[in-house]
Amino acid sequence: MADGFPLPSRRVPWALAVLALVGGLLLNLLAPRPYMGLPLLAAAGLVAGAMLSFRAAAVVAGTACALTLALDLHHGRPADATYVDLAVVGLIGALALVVNRLLARQVEELARARGVAEAVQLAVLPDPPTVAGPLAVAASYTAAQTEARIGGDLYAVQDTPFGPRLLIGDVRGKGLQAIAAVAVAIGAFRQEAEYAPTLPELARRLDEALAREAARAGGPTSDEDFTTALLAEVSADGAAVRLLNRGHPAPYLVHGGEVVRLDARVPRLPLGMGLGPAGQDQGEADTVALPPGASLLLVTDGVTEARNARGTCYDPCRSSRLRGAPYAAPGPLVADLVADVGRWTGDGHQDDMAILAVTRRAV
């Protein structure tokens, strides 16, 4: 908002400002002298300047000045004392308006920076195809509300000789280093998904590509330089899906009004941390059935770690909005999930949120 500091709701700031005005008025009228309610009247302008629009803050500050003058006249205070009281309340109100303008400018700059960051993110993260083999596809990316740095969430869908293959991942960290890793991961996936015969082999090649990029970057590396990833491969007829989870939040099967989390049978390390003990990642990928009309829902931790006011994490399996809803296409499923997470957090996303959903189309 161009003329003020935006908040999810203005009822509380307005209530605080009015309470300060009324409290200052009552204290001036009823409290034993020499105490006066001048501090509360001045505080009303500060509250409004920090939390309301410029116009509203000006109204509150002006009201505080008018009440100060009226109360001083009512008490018969000397003219010089009245001038001092007005000067104090007026000066604090003017400072509150300056603070309001500075906060509004910061909000506008943050919004512009967030828009640029999201544009860069989406340029590296193009929309997936709407159809891949027997699957209908939909995706969504939502930037965090608390910062304007480029995030590391990624997804990709590609139809290959082995069937449609899917990738969703999250590069640890933010900024240019994260976006470089996103570009490498997606590029490597698009290249290697055409030739790697199995998902474990595809994961190994992605691991190597990220390691080569880290070596080329030449910067310091640590155990925290990794990328969580979930790879999926759907059979040509769409009846089965193979899953390989490299440290990423589990996917969900949405079908028949139920939402079921598909936890990996064998925990595996994220990409960029090595393959672990010999043979750990060389076994078969997990396989689950994908009935006609069923959807596979892949998310990043911006969904699973979204918290409500009580600090409780969001759980798609417990969502009354998702459960019981017949989803014949992935688009409504993605839209409902985005809306439900927004409702859960009060539209205050603390982390980037990527969602990829595919639905087995009816033949």
Disulfide bonds with the S-S distance in Angstrom:
none
